[in-house]
Amino acid sequence: MSRIPIQARVLSLAVAVLALGTVASVAQPRQAGGGITVFDDVNFQGTTLTFNGDVPDLSRFNLNDRISSLQVSPDESWEVCENNNYSGRCVIMSGVARDLRSLGMSDNITSMRRVQGRQARFNSGRRYDGDVVGIAVSDDVNFQGVAATFTSDVSDLHDSPLNDRISSLRVAPGESWQVCEHANYGGRCVIVSGSERDLGMLGMNDVISSMRRVDGRANRDDRGGFNEPRQSRSEIVLFDRPGYRGATQNETGATANLGAFRNRAQSAQILDGAWELCEEPGWGGRCMRIESSVPDLQTIGLRGVGSARPIDPIR
């Protein structure tokens, strides 16, 4: 066995320590803003590095197409993408992801960048200020717990840890999304926009299996599919139980008599426009103007709805 002189071994060790120190300087989080920590194995195991700035190409860090789990610092969101320079399929991440296979991103990430608090471009071609792009979902109420953000349609969450576990969500300004109980937009579906801190109020807690953006495309028909765009964009869904539950009836224009649904509506979800709801047919009795969804019509003084019509339609 050949012997390495002790001086050479000490020199080699010193070089190794210097090299490790160079990598560590990249990997260490800053005091202000912890960045994103990535791992090449699930459950935060294996080789790890932490980044505080944009990474247009992971090749130089020997982690290209190797990341399997990650942790995002509190109050931050990061966009992770399949290809370099933030191209290909991208997902916005916050919180932690123990196994990126559930999002189809394991061993696929090549570039990453912080997106919260700045204006960034996403695959949708839109620009937004702030930390919400597409639809951000969480497995606990008040936007807590495991979280992920999607910027494109999700036909099946079956392989995701968020399948049938979503409890709150936020939708980017100017967008509306359809969230459904079953894969491929089946079962009961609800159109959401803005923020929903507790999906239990919509009867959609822990049941969502598919999601798709619906703004700027053909309107949803009564069966959950999509028709060609209507001349009028006004649409309202009436429910026979509070909290947007129970049987429904959709209206897209003035209806002087709700027929079999008369006096059954207890909640109303506006998909487009502003509406006037009246207790009696022919817009008689007490009438109320509503411009946003109402989970319980009794709270605005309506004990029944006999007629409905759009007012001030979107032009």
Secondary structure as a PSIPRED ss2 file (coil, helix, strand):
# PSIPRED VFORMAT (PSIPRED V4.0)

   1 M C   1.000  0.000  0.000
   2 S C   1.000  0.000  0.000
   3 R C   1.000  0.000  0.000
   4 I C   1.000  0.000  0.000
   5 P C   1.000  0.000  0.000
   6 I H   0.000  1.000  0.000
   7 Q H   0.000  1.000  0.000
   8 A H   0.000  1.000  0.000
   9 R H   0.000  1.000  0.000
  10 V H   0.000  1.000  0.000
  11 L H   0.000  1.000  0.000
  12 S H   0.000  1.000  0.000
  13 L H   0.000  1.000  0.000
  14 A H   0.000  1.000  0.000
  15 V H   0.000  1.000  0.000
  16 A H   0.000  1.000  0.000
  17 V H   0.000  1.000  0.000
  18 L H   0.000  1.000  0.000
  19 A H   0.000  1.000  0.000
  20 L H   0.000  1.000  0.000
  21 G H   0.000  1.000  0.000
  22 T H   0.000  1.000  0.000
  23 V H   0.000  1.000  0.000
  24 A H   0.000  1.000  0.000
  25 S H   0.000  1.000  0.000
  26 V H   0.000  1.000  0.000
  27 A H   0.000  1.000  0.000
  28 Q C   1.000  0.000  0.000
  29 P C   1.000  0.000  0.000
  30 R C   1.000  0.000  0.000
  31 Q C   1.000  0.000  0.000
  32 A C   1.000  0.000  0.000
  33 G C   1.000  0.000  0.000
  34 G C   1.000  0.000  0.000
  35 G C   1.000  0.000  0.000
  36 I E   0.000  0.000  1.000
  37 T E   0.000  0.000  1.000
  38 V E   0.000  0.000  1.000
  39 F E   0.000  0.000  1.000
  40 D E   0.000  0.000  1.000
  41 D E   0.000  0.000  1.000
  42 V H   0.000  1.000  0.000
  43 N H   0.000  1.000  0.000
  44 F H   0.000  1.000  0.000
  45 Q E   0.000  0.000  1.000
  46 G E   0.000  0.000  1.000
  47 T E   0.000  0.000  1.000
  48 T E   0.000  0.000  1.000
  49 L E   0.000  0.000  1.000
  50 T E   0.000  0.000  1.000
  51 F E   0.000  0.000  1.000
  52 N C   1.000  0.000  0.000
  53 G C   1.000  0.000  0.000
  54 D C   1.000  0.000  0.000
  55 V E   0.000  0.000  1.000
  56 P C   1.000  0.000  0.000
  57 D C   1.000  0.000  0.000
  58 L H   0.000  1.000  0.000
  59 S H   0.000  1.000  0.000
  60 R H   0.000  1.000  0.000
  61 F H   0.000  1.000  0.000
  62 N C   1.000  0.000  0.000
  63 L C   1.000  0.000  0.000
  64 N C   1.000  0.000  0.000
  65 D C   1.000  0.000  0.000
  66 R C   1.000  0.000  0.000
  67 I C   1.000  0.000  0.000
  68 S C   1.000  0.000  0.000
  69 S E   0.000  0.000  1.000
  70 L E   0.000  0.000  1.000
  71 Q E   0.000  0.000  1.000
  72 V E   0.000  0.000  1.000
  73 S C   1.000  0.000  0.000
  74 P C   1.000  0.000  0.000
  75 D C   1.000  0.000  0.000
  76 E C   1.000  0.000  0.000
  77 S C   1.000  0.000  0.000
  78 W E   0.000  0.000  1.000
  79 E E   0.000  0.000  1.000
  80 V E   0.000  0.000  1.000
  81 C E   0.000  0.000  1.000
  82 E E   0.000  0.000  1.000
  83 N E   0.000  0.000  1.000
  84 N C   1.000  0.000  0.000
  85 N C   1.000  0.000  0.000
  86 Y C   1.000  0.000  0.000
  87 S E   0.000  0.000  1.000
  88 G E   0.000  0.000  1.000
  89 R E   0.000  0.000  1.000
  90 C E   0.000  0.000  1.000
  91 V E   0.000  0.000  1.000
  92 I E   0.000  0.000  1.000
  93 M E   0.000  0.000  1.000
  94 S E   0.000  0.000  1.000
  95 G C   1.000  0.000  0.000
  96 V E   0.000  0.000  1.000
  97 A E   0.000  0.000  1.000
  98 R C   1.000  0.000  0.000
  99 D C   1.000  0.000  0.000
 100 L H   0.000  1.000  0.000
 101 R H   0.000  1.000  0.000
 102 S H   0.000  1.000  0.000
 103 L H   0.000  1.000  0.000
 104 G C   1.000  0.000  0.000
 105 M C   1.000  0.000  0.000
 106 S C   1.000  0.000  0.000
 107 D C   1.000  0.000  0.000
 108 N C   1.000  0.000  0.000
 109 I C   1.000  0.000  0.000
 110 T C   1.000  0.000  0.000
 111 S E   0.000  0.000  1.000
 112 M E   0.000  0.000  1.000
 113 R E   0.000  0.000  1.000
 114 R E   0.000  0.000  1.000
 115 V C   1.000  0.000  0.000
 116 Q C   1.000  0.000  0.000
 117 G C   1.000  0.000  0.000
 118 R C   1.000  0.000  0.000
 119 Q C   1.000  0.000  0.000
 120 A E   0.000  0.000  1.000
 121 R E   0.000  0.000  1.000
 122 F C   1.000  0.000  0.000
 123 N C   1.000  0.000  0.000
 124 S C   1.000  0.000  0.000
 125 G C   1.000  0.000  0.000
 126 R C   1.000  0.000  0.000
 127 R E   0.000  0.000  1.000
 128 Y E   0.000  0.000  1.000
 129 D C   1.000  0.000  0.000
 130 G C   1.000  0.000  0.000
 131 D C   1.000  0.000  0.000
 132 V C   1.000  0.000  0.000
 133 V C   1.000  0.000  0.000
 134 G C   1.000  0.000  0.000
 135 I E   0.000  0.000  1.000
 136 A E   0.000  0.000  1.000
 137 V E   0.000  0.000  1.000
 138 S E   0.000  0.000  1.000
 139 D E   0.000  0.000  1.000
 140 D E   0.000  0.000  1.000
 141 V H   0.000  1.000  0.000
 142 N H   0.000  1.000  0.000
 143 F H   0.000  1.000  0.000
 144 Q E   0.000  0.000  1.000
 145 G E   0.000  0.000  1.000
 146 V E   0.000  0.000  1.000
 147 A E   0.000  0.000  1.000
 148 A E   0.000  0.000  1.000
 149 T E   0.000  0.000  1.000
 150 F E   0.000  0.000  1.000
 151 T C   1.000  0.000  0.000
 152 S C   1.000  0.000  0.000
 153 D C   1.000  0.000  0.000
 154 V E   0.000  0.000  1.000
 155 S C   1.000  0.000  0.000
 156 D C   1.000  0.000  0.000
 157 L C   1.000  0.000  0.000
 158 H C   1.000  0.000  0.000
 159 D C   1.000  0.000  0.000
 160 S C   1.000  0.000  0.000
 161 P C   1.000  0.000  0.000
 162 L C   1.000  0.000  0.000
 163 N C   1.000  0.000  0.000
 164 D C   1.000  0.000  0.000
 165 R C   1.000  0.000  0.000
 166 I C   1.000  0.000  0.000
 167 S C   1.000  0.000  0.000
 168 S E   0.000  0.000  1.000
 169 L E   0.000  0.000  1.000
 170 R E   0.000  0.000  1.000
 171 V E   0.000  0.000  1.000
 172 A C   1.000  0.000  0.000
 173 P C   1.000  0.000  0.000
 174 G C   1.000  0.000  0.000
 175 E C   1.000  0.000  0.000
 176 S C   1.000  0.000  0.000
 177 W E   0.000  0.000  1.000
 178 Q E   0.000  0.000  1.000
 179 V E   0.000  0.000  1.000
 180 C E   0.000  0.000  1.000
 181 E E   0.000  0.000  1.000
 182 H E   0.000  0.000  1.000
 183 A H   0.000  1.000  0.000
 184 N H   0.000  1.000  0.000
 185 Y H   0.000  1.000  0.000
 186 G E   0.000  0.000  1.000
 187 G E   0.000  0.000  1.000
 188 R E   0.000  0.000  1.000
 189 C E   0.000  0.000  1.000
 190 V E   0.000  0.000  1.000
 191 I E   0.000  0.000  1.000
 192 V E   0.000  0.000  1.000
 193 S C   1.000  0.000  0.000
 194 G C   1.000  0.000  0.000
 195 S E   0.000  0.000  1.000
 196 E E   0.000  0.000  1.000
 197 R C   1.000  0.000  0.000
 198 D C   1.000  0.000  0.000
 199 L H   0.000  1.000  0.000
 200 G H   0.000  1.000  0.000
 201 M H   0.000  1.000  0.000
 202 L H   0.000  1.000  0.000
 203 G C   1.000  0.000  0.000
 204 M C   1.000  0.000  0.000
 205 N C   1.000  0.000  0.000
 206 D C   1.000  0.000  0.000
 207 V C   1.000  0.000  0.000
 208 I C   1.000  0.000  0.000
 209 S C   1.000  0.000  0.000
 210 S E   0.000  0.000  1.000
 211 M E   0.000  0.000  1.000
 212 R E   0.000  0.000  1.000
 213 R E   0.000  0.000  1.000
 214 V C   1.000  0.000  0.000
 215 D C   1.000  0.000  0.000
 216 G C   1.000  0.000  0.000
 217 R C   1.000  0.000  0.000
 218 A C   1.000  0.000  0.000
 219 N C   1.000  0.000  0.000
 220 R E   0.000  0.000  1.000
 221 D C   1.000  0.000  0.000
 222 D C   1.000  0.000  0.000
 223 R C   1.000  0.000  0.000
 224 G C   1.000  0.000  0.000
 225 G C   1.000  0.000  0.000
 226 F E   0.000  0.000  1.000
 227 N C   1.000  0.000  0.000
 228 E C   1.000  0.000  0.000
 229 P C   1.000  0.000  0.000
 230 R C   1.000  0.000  0.000
 231 Q C   1.000  0.000  0.000
 232 S C   1.000  0.000  0.000
 233 R C   1.000  0.000  0.000
 234 S C   1.000  0.000  0.000
 235 E E   0.000  0.000  1.000
 236 I E   0.000  0.000  1.000
 237 V E   0.000  0.000  1.000
 238 L E   0.000  0.000  1.000
 239 F E   0.000  0.000  1.000
 240 D E   0.000  0.000  1.000
 241 R E   0.000  0.000  1.000
 242 P C   1.000  0.000  0.000
 243 G C   1.000  0.000  0.000
 244 Y C   1.000  0.000  0.000
 245 R E   0.000  0.000  1.000
 246 G E   0.000  0.000  1.000
 247 A E   0.000  0.000  1.000
 248 T E   0.000  0.000  1.000
 249 Q E   0.000  0.000  1.000
 250 N E   0.000  0.000  1.000
 251 E E   0.000  0.000  1.000
 252 T C   1.000  0.000  0.000
 253 G C   1.000  0.000  0.000
 254 A C   1.000  0.000  0.000
 255 T E   0.000  0.000  1.000
 256 A C   1.000  0.000  0.000
 257 N C   1.000  0.000  0.000
 258 L C   1.000  0.000  0.000
 259 G H   0.000  1.000  0.000
 260 A H   0.000  1.000  0.000
 261 F H   0.000  1.000  0.000
 262 R C   1.000  0.000  0.000
 263 N C   1.000  0.000  0.000
 264 R C   1.000  0.000  0.000
 265 A C   1.000  0.000  0.000
 266 Q C   1.000  0.000  0.000
 267 S E   0.000  0.000  1.000
 268 A E   0.000  0.000  1.000
 269 Q E   0.000  0.000  1.000
 270 I E   0.000  0.000  1.000
 271 L E   0.000  0.000  1.000
 272 D E   0.000  0.000  1.000
 273 G C   1.000  0.000  0.000
 274 A E   0.000  0.000  1.000
 275 W E   0.000  0.000  1.000
 276 E E   0.000  0.000  1.000
 277 L E   0.000  0.000  1.000
 278 C E   0.000  0.000  1.000
 279 E E   0.000  0.000  1.000
 280 E E   0.000  0.000  1.000
 281 P H   0.000  1.000  0.000
 282 G H   0.000  1.000  0.000
 283 W H   0.000  1.000  0.000
 284 G E   0.000  0.000  1.000
 285 G E   0.000  0.000  1.000
 286 R E   0.000  0.000  1.000
 287 C E   0.000  0.000  1.000
 288 M E   0.000  0.000  1.000
 289 R E   0.000  0.000  1.000
 290 I E   0.000  0.000  1.000
 291 E C   1.000  0.000  0.000
 292 S C   1.000  0.000  0.000
 293 S C   1.000  0.000  0.000
 294 V E   0.000  0.000  1.000
 295 P C   1.000  0.000  0.000
 296 D C   1.000  0.000  0.000
 297 L H   0.000  1.000  0.000
 298 Q H   0.000  1.000  0.000
 299 T H   0.000  1.000  0.000
 300 I H   0.000  1.000  0.000
 301 G C   1.000  0.000  0.000
 302 L C   1.000  0.000  0.000
 303 R C   1.000  0.000  0.000
 304 G C   1.000  0.000  0.000
 305 V C   1.000  0.000  0.000
 306 G C   1.000  0.000  0.000
 307 S E   0.000  0.000  1.000
 308 A E   0.000  0.000  1.000
 309 R E   0.000  0.000  1.000
 310 P E   0.000  0.000  1.000
 311 I E   0.000  0.000  1.000
 312 D C   1.000  0.000  0.000
 313 P C   1.000  0.000  0.000
 314 I C   1.000  0.000  0.000
 315 R C   1.000  0.000  0.000
